């Protein structure tokens, strides 16, 4: 299996690669990258939270590589999944097989880290005679794993102790409990005197109490543009040029979104002073 070097790698897979390269293994990982690119990683299997791989080296027989991260315990996963369920966008994206942009916040809020913090957080072994760790065979598995993360973000969760089925089932159960709880809330019967007039819906003639008006930033940095994803532009330009063009449009729309949000806040803040 070859290593995918294309620029369109998903952000969480690129984050995995960036974390590994930040540990200072520059020369070792450069050789490992070539191994991965040349298809020397012959096989990868997942045994619970452990990864096993066969990597072809200079010897006739491929070397055996094993890799694992420290899994979170049941209580830690319970807190994490509860935090995910509280954010509808997290549940929606994960159930759709996508990784939410700021998923790491859920783990850090519970005193955990989804990605390795140091090189000592990765436990790896290789049957080759090279005493260095990572050797080029282990490093090649690192890179190929990054591509596996792009294909299925739940593989990263599996290394921390929870499978895709376990997470999705737990999220659905918590979302279901929350929905049932909201449905059990008492309803207020409307009277004819409180009927809403559609043509007056946006009109309010009474003065608002100033102390009740609070201007605050949104609880998440994620905007509707992040939720919708890259704009699917129809373009005659090939490959990477079309991707870059779509990214430029996305960045331009984000800048407009930010300016509009800032102007809305400024307008709201100046309304009271003008009237006074």
Backbone as CSV, one residue per row, in Angstrom:
resi,resn,N_x,N_y,N_z,CA_x,CA_y,CA_z,C_x,C_y,C_z
1,UNK,0.853,-1.191,0.000,0.000,0.000,0.000,0.889,1.240,0.000
2,UNK,0.598,2.189,-0.869,1.437,3.368,-1.018,0.922,4.526,-0.177
3,UNK,1.829,5.453,0.070,1.515,6.631,0.879,1.022,7.742,-0.014
4,UNK,-0.115,8.338,0.325,-0.745,9.382,-0.483,-0.164,10.730,-0.102
5,UNK,0.534,11.382,-1.025,1.165,12.672,-0.751,0.340,13.843,-1.252
6,UNK,-0.895,13.612,-1.687,-1.695,14.689,-2.257,-2.054,15.741,-1.204
7,UNK,-2.196,16.976,-1.653,-2.429,18.095,-0.751,-3.829,18.096,-0.164
8,UNK,-4.734,17.270,-0.716,-6.121,17.288,-0.263,-6.368,16.354,0.924
9,UNK,-5.310,15.927,1.599,-5.464,15.065,2.770,-6.327,15.758,3.805
10,UNK,-7.204,14.995,4.467,-8.095,15.572,5.471,-7.292,16.192,6.611
11,UNK,-7.884,17.208,7.265,-7.117,17.983,8.240,-6.643,17.136,9.411
12,UNK,-7.444,16.158,9.847,-7.048,15.377,11.009,-5.888,14.426,10.668
13,UNK,-5.835,13.951,9.418,-4.714,13.124,8.986,-3.448,13.967,8.886
14,UNK,-3.576,15.189,8.391,-2.421,16.085,8.319,-1.941,16.470,9.707
15,UNK,-2.886,16.630,10.636,-2.533,16.936,12.024,-1.707,15.801,12.627
16,UNK,-2.060,14.557,12.341,-1.305,13.395,12.798,0.131,13.454,12.285
17,UNK,0.287,13.736,10.994,1.622,13.825,10.394,2.407,14.982,11.000
18,UNK,1.762,16.144,11.167,2.447,17.311,11.736,2.933,17.043,13.161
19,UNK,2.105,16.341,13.948,2.486,16.013,15.326,3.722,15.122,15.324
20,UNK,3.723,14.099,14.487,4.867,13.188,14.433,6.139,13.905,13.990
21,UNK,6.015,14.752,12.984,7.198,15.457,12.476,7.701,16.511,13.450
22,UNK,6.856,16.913,14.399,7.288,17.903,15.397,8.165,17.286,16.483
23,UNK,8.280,15.946,16.510,9.062,15.288,17.544,10.560,15.253,17.225
24,UNK,10.942,15.817,16.087,12.368,15.950,15.774,12.994,14.775,15.052
25,UNK,12.181,13.891,14.475,12.719,12.726,13.768,12.872,13.031,12.281
26,UNK,13.480,14.138,11.957,13.469,14.627,10.566,14.105,13.625,9.606
27,UNK,15.331,13.199,9.879,16.043,12.318,8.945,15.391,10.936,8.889
28,UNK,14.987,10.422,10.040,14.367,9.092,10.073,13.050,9.094,9.296
29,UNK,12.261,10.139,9.508,10.955,10.184,8.850,11.083,10.445,7.352
30,UNK,12.171,11.111,6.943,12.385,11.329,5.507,12.573,9.986,4.800
31,UNK,13.362,9.089,5.418,13.544,7.754,4.836,12.238,6.956,4.913
32,UNK,11.532,7.120,6.032,10.265,6.401,6.210,9.237,6.828,5.171
33,UNK,9.237,8.119,4.826,8.297,8.642,3.837,8.522,7.960,2.485
34,UNK,9.794,7.760,2.132,10.107,7.077,0.874,9.634,5.633,0.911
35,UNK,9.813,4.984,2.041,9.345,3.605,2.186,7.833,3.519,1.974
36,UNK,7.120,4.442,2.603,5.665,4.450,2.472,5.252,4.748,1.045
37,UNK,5.941,5.706,0.416,5.605,6.110,-0.950,5.850,4.973,-1.941
38,UNK,6.870,4.151,-1.663,7.225,3.059,-2.581,6.394,1.798,-2.348
39,UNK,5.482,1.850,-1.375,4.600,0.707,-1.148,5.201,-0.404,-0.319
40,UNK,6.188,-0.092,0.532,6.835,-1.121,1.340,5.981,-1.601,2.516
41,UNK,4.930,-0.827,2.861,4.001,-1.291,3.897,3.028,-2.249,3.223
42,UNK,3.224,-3.530,3.468,2.474,-4.559,2.752,1.099,-4.815,3.343
43,UNK,0.972,-4.636,4.653,-0.275,-5.014,5.305,-0.431,-4.278,6.633
44,UNK,-1.655,-3.834,6.935,-1.969,-3.214,8.223,-3.248,-3.852,8.763
45,UNK,-3.204,-4.249,10.020,-4.374,-4.819,10.676,-4.589,-4.125,12.017
46,UNK,-5.844,-4.093,12.452,-6.191,-3.487,13.736,-6.696,-4.574,14.671
47,UNK,-6.037,-4.693,15.797,-6.433,-5.648,16.828,-6.801,-4.849,18.073
48,UNK,-8.086,-4.451,18.120,-8.494,-3.553,19.201,-7.831,-2.205,19.034
49,UNK,-7.123,-1.740,20.071,-6.439,-0.446,20.021,-5.002,-0.569,19.521
50,UNK,-4.631,-1.744,19.025,-3.266,-1.984,18.572,-3.219,-2.146,17.058
51,UNK,-2.148,-1.621,16.459,-1.944,-1.736,15.011,-0.795,-2.705,14.763
52,UNK,-1.008,-3.647,13.863,0.045,-4.570,13.445,0.259,-4.400,11.945
53,UNK,1.522,-4.416,11.525,1.818,-4.201,10.109,2.996,-5.054,9.668
54,UNK,3.048,-5.319,8.373,4.192,-5.979,7.745,4.829,-4.974,6.791
55,UNK,6.137,-4.763,6.966,6.853,-3.775,6.152,8.052,-4.450,5.506
56,UNK,8.131,-4.350,4.185,9.235,-4.959,3.460,10.483,-4.087,3.578
57,UNK,11.565,-4.673,4.074,12.841,-3.967,4.168,13.840,-4.575,3.211
58,UNK,15.115,-4.545,3.595,16.158,-5.114,2.738,16.242,-6.632,2.858
59,UNK,15.729,-7.183,3.959,15.730,-8.638,4.153,14.641,-9.285,3.299
60,UNK,14.802,-10.576,2.991,13.786,-11.257,2.168,12.404,-11.264,2.812
61,UNK,12.362,-11.489,4.120,11.087,-11.527,4.827,10.723,-10.140,5.349
62,UNK,9.453,-9.751,5.257,9.056,-8.440,5.780,9.166,-8.392,7.305
63,UNK,9.394,-7.172,7.822,9.507,-6.979,9.266,8.113,-6.779,9.868
64,UNK,7.989,-7.203,11.121,6.731,-7.054,11.845,6.782,-5.797,12.702
65,UNK,5.790,-4.946,12.526,5.711,-3.675,13.263,4.432,-3.664,14.092
66,UNK,4.537,-3.237,15.328,3.353,-3.050,16.179,3.347,-1.625,16.703
67,UNK,2.163,-1.058,16.867,2.044,0.350,17.280,0.765,0.519,18.093
68,UNK,0.835,1.342,19.133,-0.362,1.622,19.923,-0.204,2.956,20.636
69,UNK,-1.334,3.544,21.010,-1.390,4.714,21.875,-2.010,4.285,23.200
70,UNK,-1.892,5.120,24.223,-2.531,4.804,25.495,-4.035,4.985,25.347
71,UNK,-4.821,3.920,25.512,-6.277,4.062,25.371,-6.877,4.774,26.570
72,UNK,-7.985,5.490,26.346,-8.723,6.113,27.455,-9.589,5.054,28.122
73,UNK,-9.809,5.208,29.430,-10.641,4.238,30.124,-12.126,4.555,29.914
74,UNK,-13.004,3.696,30.451,-14.444,3.839,30.238,-14.980,5.171,30.748
75,UNK,-14.490,5.596,31.918,-14.976,6.848,32.494,-14.568,8.046,31.639
76,UNK,-13.333,8.033,31.161,-12.860,9.130,30.308,-13.660,9.190,29.018
77,UNK,-13.934,8.046,28.400,-14.729,8.029,27.171,-16.160,8.484,27.427
78,UNK,-16.687,8.156,28.601,-18.039,8.587,28.944,-18.135,10.107,28.950
79,UNK,-17.147,10.758,29.573,-17.125,12.222,29.609,-16.992,12.803,28.200
80,UNK,-16.117,12.204,27.392,-15.883,12.703,26.036,-17.154,12.595,25.193
81,UNK,-17.808,11.439,25.239,-19.004,11.236,24.416,-20.150,12.124,24.892
82,UNK,-20.249,12.349,26.204,-21.264,13.276,26.719,-21.017,14.684,26.176
83,UNK,-19.734,15.087,26.134,-19.394,16.411,25.596,-19.714,16.498,24.110
84,UNK,-19.466,15.416,23.373,-19.796,15.390,21.943,-21.300,15.518,21.737
85,UNK,-22.071,14.796,22.552,-23.524,14.782,22.386,-24.149,16.137,22.671
86,UNK,-23.475,16.949,23.499,-23.995,18.278,23.824,-23.889,19.230,22.645
87,UNK,-22.993,18.930,21.702,-22.805,19.782,20.526,-23.428,19.071,19.326
88,UNK,-24.542,19.586,18.854,-25.269,18.935,17.760,-24.405,18.775,16.520
89,UNK,-23.558,19.767,16.239,-22.738,19.706,15.032,-21.720,18.589,15.130
90,UNK,-21.207,18.315,16.358,-20.269,17.215,16.532,-20.949,15.887,16.218
91,UNK,-22.128,15.686,16.812,-22.863,14.441,16.577,-23.185,14.272,15.097
92,UNK,-23.653,15.338,14.461,-24.048,15.267,13.050,-22.864,14.892,12.163
93,UNK,-21.723,15.515,12.401,-20.561,15.248,11.553,-20.008,13.850,11.783
94,UNK,-19.918,13.442,13.048,-19.388,12.110,13.343,-20.307,11.022,12.798
95,UNK,-21.617,11.225,12.924,-22.558,10.244,12.386,-22.491,10.192,10.861
96,UNK,-22.002,11.284,10.246,-21.830,11.319,8.790,-20.438,10.853,8.375
97,UNK,-19.622,10.425,9.364,-18.285,9.929,9.049,-17.250,11.005,8.881
98,UNK,-17.503,12.216,9.384,-16.554,13.324,9.287,-16.030,13.682,10.669
99,UNK,-14.852,14.308,10.698,-14.255,14.750,11.945,-14.529,16.244,12.116
100,UNK,-15.246,16.661,13.170,-15.491,18.088,13.393,-14.178,18.864,13.511
101,UNK,-14.169,20.095,13.011,-12.946,20.878,12.921,-12.271,21.076,14.275
102,UNK,-13.063,21.332,15.318,-12.463,21.593,16.638,-12.761,20.456,17.614
103,UNK,-12.654,19.227,17.128,-12.922,18.047,17.948,-11.961,17.953,19.121
104,UNK,-10.732,18.475,18.949,-9.737,18.378,20.020,-10.195,19.099,21.285
105,UNK,-11.052,20.121,21.123,-11.545,20.865,22.286,-12.310,19.959,23.241
106,UNK,-13.016,18.969,22.698,-13.791,18.049,23.534,-12.862,17.252,24.439
107,UNK,-11.727,16.833,23.897,-10.785,16.027,24.676,-10.015,16.893,25.680
108,UNK,-9.541,18.053,25.248,-8.785,18.910,26.162,-9.661,19.408,27.307
109,UNK,-10.967,19.625,27.034,-11.881,20.055,28.094,-12.031,18.989,29.170
110,UNK,-11.731,17.738,28.816,-11.810,16.635,29.769,-10.425,16.160,30.205
111,UNK,-9.414,17.029,30.004,-8.056,16.720,30.443,-7.356,15.652,29.627
112,UNK,-7.763,15.471,28.358,-7.190,14.442,27.505,-6.650,15.050,26.219
113,UNK,-5.918,14.250,25.462,-5.427,14.678,24.158,-5.684,13.580,23.142
114,UNK,-6.395,13.912,22.070,-6.682,12.929,21.035,-5.401,12.506,20.325
115,UNK,-4.547,13.480,20.004,-3.281,13.201,19.341,-2.160,13.068,20.380
116,UNK,-1.083,12.368,20.050,0.028,12.225,21.000,0.618,13.595,21.362
117,UNK,0.913,13.781,22.642,1.527,15.031,23.079,3.046,14.975,22.958
118,UNK,3.629,13.819,23.224,5.077,13.628,23.121,5.354,12.308,22.422
119,UNK,6.615,12.094,22.068,6.994,10.839,21.405,6.818,9.638,22.330
120,UNK,6.784,9.893,23.632,6.622,8.786,24.583,5.176,8.294,24.662
121,UNK,4.261,9.017,24.029,2.856,8.602,24.012,2.586,7.541,22.950
122,UNK,3.580,7.301,22.073,3.439,6.292,21.028,4.305,5.092,21.397
123,UNK,3.706,3.931,21.446,4.425,2.705,21.794,4.558,1.855,20.537
124,UNK,5.784,1.689,20.060,5.988,0.983,18.797,7.190,0.049,18.885
125,UNK,7.112,-1.030,18.113,8.198,-2.008,18.050,8.335,-2.520,16.627
126,UNK,9.565,-2.903,16.280,9.824,-3.473,14.961,10.792,-4.637,15.120
127,UNK,10.631,-5.661,14.300,11.482,-6.845,14.388,12.809,-6.680,13.659
128,UNK,13.056,-5.508,13.073,14.312,-5.289,12.356,15.461,-5.089,13.353
129,UNK,16.713,-5.215,12.916,17.859,-5.062,13.829,18.206,-3.617,14.174
130,UNK,17.551,-2.630,13.553,17.855,-1.222,13.822,17.400,-0.865,15.242
131,UNK,18.321,-0.392,16.126,17.928,-0.064,17.498,17.163,1.256,17.616
132,UNK,17.201,2.071,16.555,16.525,3.378,16.618,15.016,3.199,16.587
133,UNK,14.332,4.076,17.290,12.861,4.053,17.286,12.362,5.499,17.194
134,UNK,11.686,5.860,16.108,11.207,4.945,15.077,12.269,4.630,14.034
135,UNK,12.335,3.382,13.611,13.119,3.019,12.440,12.299,3.379,11.209
136,UNK,12.865,3.177,10.038,12.137,3.583,8.824,10.891,2.733,8.587
137,UNK,10.878,1.516,9.150,9.706,0.651,8.976,8.537,1.147,9.835
138,UNK,8.838,1.520,11.091,7.807,2.094,11.959,7.320,3.419,11.389
139,UNK,8.267,4.244,10.939,7.910,5.540,10.372,7.016,5.409,9.155
140,UNK,7.269,4.384,8.326,6.431,4.167,7.139,4.997,3.860,7.556
141,UNK,4.837,3.099,8.627,3.494,2.799,9.137,2.821,4.073,9.630
142,UNK,3.580,4.966,10.273,3.023,6.251,10.709,2.352,6.967,9.539
143,UNK,3.075,7.055,8.408,2.558,7.805,7.266,1.355,7.128,6.622
144,UNK,1.409,5.816,6.484,0.281,5.108,5.886,-0.947,5.211,6.796
145,UNK,-0.715,5.209,8.110,-1.831,5.385,9.045,-2.525,6.724,8.821
146,UNK,-1.732,7.758,8.501,-2.317,9.072,8.222,-3.328,9.003,7.108
147,UNK,-3.019,8.224,6.054,-3.967,8.065,4.952,-5.185,7.256,5.385
148,UNK,-4.987,6.291,6.274,-6.118,5.530,6.796,-7.051,6.437,7.594
149,UNK,-6.463,7.390,8.318,-7.276,8.346,9.081,-8.125,9.189,8.135
150,UNK,-7.571,9.550,6.979,-8.335,10.328,6.000,-9.541,9.540,5.515
151,UNK,-9.333,8.240,5.276,-10.416,7.390,4.777,-11.471,7.146,5.856
152,UNK,-11.014,6.987,7.109,-11.931,6.672,8.201,-11.422,7.307,9.487
153,UNK,-11.970,8.475,9.888,-11.481,9.162,11.091,-11.666,8.352,12.364
154,UNK,-12.549,7.361,12.333,-12.801,6.572,13.533,-11.626,5.654,13.879
155,UNK,-10.713,5.433,12.928,-9.518,4.646,13.228,-8.705,5.336,14.326
156,UNK,-8.666,6.661,14.289,-7.942,7.415,15.311,-8.577,7.211,16.676
157,UNK,-9.918,7.201,16.731,-10.607,6.934,17.992,-10.348,5.500,18.463
158,UNK,-10.241,4.592,17.505,-10.016,3.191,17.861,-8.674,3.021,18.572
159,UNK,-7.672,3.791,18.152,-6.371,3.727,18.821,-6.463,4.228,20.254
160,UNK,-7.504,4.987,20.557,-7.710,5.474,21.926,-8.731,4.611,22.686
161,UNK,-9.172,3.505,22.068,-9.968,2.555,22.821,-11.442,2.448,22.507
162,UNK,-11.938,3.137,21.470,-13.354,3.031,21.124,-13.512,2.842,19.616
163,UNK,-14.318,1.849,19.232,-14.562,1.593,17.815,-15.635,2.541,17.286
164,UNK,-15.761,2.573,15.971,-16.775,3.397,15.316,-18.165,3.026,15.799
165,UNK,-18.452,1.715,15.878,-19.777,1.256,16.295,-20.090,1.685,17.729
166,UNK,-19.101,1.589,18.613,-19.316,1.966,20.010,-19.622,3.460,20.149
167,UNK,-18.891,4.286,19.417,-19.083,5.732,19.519,-20.429,6.141,18.931
168,UNK,-20.748,5.637,17.746,-22.013,6.004,17.100,-23.198,5.538,17.941
169,UNK,-23.123,4.327,18.471,-24.213,3.819,19.314,-24.402,4.684,20.549
170,UNK,-23.292,5.040,21.206,-23.372,5.866,22.415,-23.918,7.255,22.105
171,UNK,-23.498,7.834,20.974,-23.986,9.161,20.593,-25.489,9.130,20.309
172,UNK,-25.931,8.113,19.595,-27.360,8.007,19.271,-28.195,7.825,20.532
173,UNK,-27.692,7.038,21.475,-28.428,6.823,22.719,-28.553,8.123,23.507
174,UNK,-27.446,8.875,23.587,-27.478,10.129,24.351,-28.343,11.173,23.668
175,UNK,-28.283,11.234,22.339,-29.121,12.181,21.618,-30.595,11.806,21.775
176,UNK,-30.871,10.491,21.791,-32.239,10.025,21.958,-32.775,10.366,23.341
177,UNK,-31.940,10.165,24.370,-32.346,10.496,25.737,-32.631,11.988,25.859
178,UNK,-31.768,12.796,25.234,-31.940,14.249,25.285,-33.241,14.658,24.597
179,UNK,-33.523,14.040,23.444,-34.744,14.367,22.700,-35.986,13.976,23.493
180,UNK,-35.938,12.796,24.127,-37.072,12.355,24.928,-37.294,13.269,26.127
181,UNK,-36.193,13.742,26.721,-36.296,14.653,27.859,-36.936,15.965,27.462
182,UNK,-36.590,16.449,26.268,-37.190,17.704,25.791,-38.675,17.498,25.481
183,UNK,-39.019,16.287,24.991,-40.421,16.018,24.655,-41.284,15.918,25.902
184,UNK,-40.685,15.560,27.046,-41.432,15.403,28.284,-41.689,16.724,29.006
185,UNK,-41.071,17.807,28.511,-41.278,19.100,29.150,-42.737,19.518,29.017
186,UNK,-43.317,20.122,30.059,-44.727,20.533,29.980,-44.931,21.612,28.928
187,UNK,-46.025,21.504,28.226,-46.337,22.495,27.206,-47.332,23.504,27.758
188,UNK,-47.202,24.712,27.305,-48.086,25.785,27.744,-49.185,25.951,26.712
189,UNK,-50.411,25.775,27.155,-51.533,25.915,26.228,-51.708,27.377,25.848
190,UNK,-51.856,27.597,24.567,-52.016,28.964,24.088,-53.486,29.367,24.175
191,UNK,-53.672,30.578,24.521,-55.045,31.109,24.586,-55.278,32.024,23.402
192,UNK,-56.524,32.282,23.152,-56.851,33.129,21.993,-56.297,34.530,22.158
193,UNK,-56.107,34.959,23.424,-55.605,36.315,23.650,-54.125,36.425,23.339
194,UNK,-53.405,35.251,23.279,-51.968,35.277,23.011,-51.628,34.812,21.607
195,UNK,-52.608,34.784,20.741,-52.345,34.362,19.383,-51.388,35.353,18.703
196,UNK,-50.422,34.797,17.950,-49.429,35.635,17.275,-49.981,36.095,15.938
197,UNK,-49.860,37.383,15.704,-50.276,37.945,14.428,-49.082,37.917,13.483
198,UNK,-49.221,37.201,12.392,-48.094,37.014,11.481,-47.584,38.335,10.930
199,UNK,-48.498,39.238,10.578,-48.060,40.493,9.976,-47.390,41.426,10.984
200,UNK,-47.497,41.107,12.304,-46.848,41.932,13.323,-45.714,41.178,14.019
201,UNK,-45.311,40.060,13.453,-44.358,39.188,14.141,-43.033,39.889,14.440
202,UNK,-42.542,40.695,13.478,-41.238,41.329,13.645,-41.341,42.711,14.277
203,UNK,-42.502,43.097,14.758,-42.674,44.419,15.369,-42.744,44.285,16.893
204,UNK,-41.983,45.141,17.549,-42.035,45.178,19.017,-41.922,46.638,19.429
205,UNK,-42.991,47.174,20.002,-43.050,48.609,20.258,-42.538,49.012,21.634
206,UNK,-42.338,48.037,22.527,-41.907,48.377,23.875,-40.385,48.551,23.947
207,UNK,-39.928,49.383,24.867,-38.500,49.606,25.063,-37.887,48.385,25.757
208,UNK,-36.797,47.882,25.226,-36.129,46.748,25.851,-35.374,47.190,27.094
209,UNK,-35.303,46.330,28.068,-34.531,46.604,29.279,-33.044,46.469,28.943
210,UNK,-32.256,47.562,29.060,-30.843,47.521,28.644,-30.041,46.436,29.339
211,UNK,-30.337,46.170,30.604,-29.540,45.194,31.350,-29.739,43.772,30.852
212,UNK,-30.812,43.539,30.076,-31.076,42.205,29.571,-30.416,41.944,28.228
213,UNK,-29.885,42.978,27.605,-29.258,42.843,26.299,-27.766,42.606,26.487
214,UNK,-27.293,41.457,26.054,-25.883,41.101,26.199,-25.326,40.732,24.828
215,UNK,-24.237,41.375,24.448,-23.570,41.065,23.193,-22.381,40.184,23.523
216,UNK,-22.385,38.963,23.026,-21.329,38.012,23.359,-20.916,37.257,22.107
217,UNK,-19.640,36.815,22.049,-19.208,36.024,20.895,-19.870,34.659,20.897
218,UNK,-19.958,33.996,19.760,-20.568,32.665,19.711,-19.748,31.665,20.511
219,UNK,-20.369,30.576,21.006,-19.639,29.603,21.812,-18.618,28.797,21.029
220,UNK,-18.703,28.808,19.697,-17.770,28.038,18.876,-17.270,28.902,17.737
221,UNK,-16.042,28.662,17.306,-15.475,29.402,16.180,-15.979,28.862,14.846
222,UNK,-16.703,27.758,14.869,-17.209,27.148,13.648,-18.379,27.952,13.100
223,UNK,-18.327,28.266,11.815,-19.372,29.041,11.174,-20.156,28.149,10.213
224,UNK,-21.192,28.733,9.612,-21.997,27.976,8.661,-21.146,27.535,7.467
225,UNK,-20.086,28.295,7.148,-19.197,27.921,6.049,-18.431,26.644,6.374
226,UNK,-18.030,26.491,7.650,-17.345,25.264,8.061,-18.285,24.070,7.992
227,UNK,-19.539,24.297,8.356,-20.514,23.206,8.360,-20.797,22.739,6.938
228,UNK,-20.952,23.694,6.006,-21.292,23.345,4.627,-20.111,22.787,3.861
229,UNK,-18.875,23.147,4.278,-17.692,22.651,3.588,-17.344,23.487,2.367
230,UNK,-16.366,23.012,1.598,-15.875,23.738,0.429,-16.969,23.878,-0.631
231,UNK,-17.063,25.066,-1.210,-18.066,25.330,-2.240,-17.753,24.483,-3.477
232,UNK,-18.705,23.668,-3.953,-18.450,22.803,-5.116,-18.495,23.587,-6.419
233,UNK,-17.410,24.256,-6.751,-17.368,25.083,-7.952,-17.180,24.213,-9.200
234,UNK,-17.882,24.575,-10.240,-17.671,23.911,-11.525,-16.536,24.624,-12.226
235,UNK,-15.475,23.877,-12.536,-14.294,24.519,-13.105,-13.722,23.660,-14.221
236,UNK,-13.167,24.323,-15.220,-12.511,23.626,-16.322,-11.045,23.369,-16.032
237,UNK,-10.534,23.977,-14.933,-9.123,23.800,-14.582,-8.929,22.429,-13.958
238,UNK,-7.811,21.767,-14.253,-7.619,20.395,-13.774,-7.110,20.323,-12.334
239,UNK,-7.394,19.197,-11.692,-6.764,18.767,-10.446,-6.604,19.801,-9.365
240,UNK,-5.326,19.985,-8.954,-5.000,20.839,-7.814,-5.392,22.292,-8.038
241,UNK,-5.369,22.756,-9.309,-5.733,24.147,-9.585,-7.187,24.406,-9.229
242,UNK,-8.057,23.436,-9.512,-9.473,23.583,-9.158,-9.652,23.601,-7.653
243,UNK,-8.868,22.757,-6.933,-8.945,22.717,-5.473,-8.506,24.040,-4.883
244,UNK,-7.373,24.585,-5.411,-6.868,25.870,-4.925,-7.879,26.969,-5.176
245,UNK,-8.520,26.962,-6.359,-9.524,27.963,-6.699,-10.688,27.918,-5.712
246,UNK,-11.163,26.715,-5.393,-12.263,26.560,-4.445,-11.858,27.036,-3.057
247,UNK,-10.597,26.781,-2.680,-10.099,27.218,-1.377,-10.039,28.741,-1.308
248,UNK,-9.642,29.378,-2.403,-9.588,30.848,-2.441,-10.981,31.435,-2.253
249,UNK,-11.972,30.849,-2.924,-13.355,31.323,-2.775,-13.807,31.154,-1.334
250,UNK,-13.456,29.986,-0.743,-13.850,29.720,0.643,-13.236,30.748,1.592
251,UNK,-11.948,31.062,1.398,-11.279,32.049,2.255,-11.886,33.442,2.074
252,UNK,-12.268,33.778,0.828,-12.882,35.072,0.564,-14.235,35.179,1.267
253,UNK,-15.041,34.101,1.182,-16.344,34.100,1.855,-16.184,34.195,3.360
254,UNK,-15.148,33.529,3.915,-14.912,33.593,5.357,-14.550,35.013,5.788
255,UNK,-13.765,35.720,4.946,-13.398,37.102,5.287,-14.631,37.999,5.285
256,UNK,-15.542,37.798,4.315,-16.790,38.568,4.272,-17.647,38.243,5.493
257,UNK,-17.715,36.965,5.842,-18.496,36.521,7.007,-17.966,37.195,8.275
258,UNK,-16.634,37.243,8.413,-16.033,37.853,9.600,-16.316,39.354,9.650
259,UNK,-16.211,40.027,8.489,-16.486,41.465,8.440,-17.942,41.761,8.785
260,UNK,-18.859,40.944,8.252,-20.279,41.154,8.533,-20.579,40.946,10.015
261,UNK,-19.962,39.922,10.605,-20.174,39.654,12.037,-19.660,40.809,12.880
262,UNK,-18.468,41.300,12.522,-17.889,42.409,13.277,-18.737,43.665,13.140
263,UNK,-19.226,43.932,11.928,-20.044,45.121,11.706,-21.364,45.015,12.467
264,UNK,-21.924,43.807,12.545,-23.180,43.606,13.277,-23.004,43.922,14.755
265,UNK,-21.872,43.480,15.313,-21.593,43.757,16.726,-21.413,45.251,16.949
266,UNK,-20.658,45.911,16.056,-20.434,47.353,16.189,-21.750,48.121,16.091
267,UNK,-22.588,47.702,15.157,-23.889,48.371,14.992,-24.743,48.204,16.247
268,UNK,-24.758,46.978,16.770,-25.557,46.721,17.969,-25.066,47.531,19.158
269,UNK,-23.737,47.646,19.275,-23.164,48.374,20.410,-23.387,49.872,20.326
270,UNK,-23.497,50.377,19.088,-23.659,51.826,18.928,-25.114,52.261,18.902
271,UNK,-26.051,51.289,18.793,-27.465,51.646,18.706,-27.931,52.403,19.938
272,UNK,-27.631,51.886,21.112,-28.076,52.514,22.349,-27.491,53.887,22.556
273,UNK,-26.218,54.067,22.184,-25.579,55.370,22.392,-26.166,56.430,21.482
274,UNK,-26.555,56.022,20.245,-27.140,57.013,19.325,-28.506,57.468,19.828
275,UNK,-29.279,56.473,20.352,-30.610,56.829,20.823,-30.544,57.672,22.073
276,UNK,-29.493,57.437,22.913,-29.373,58.227,24.141,-28.936,59.632,23.820
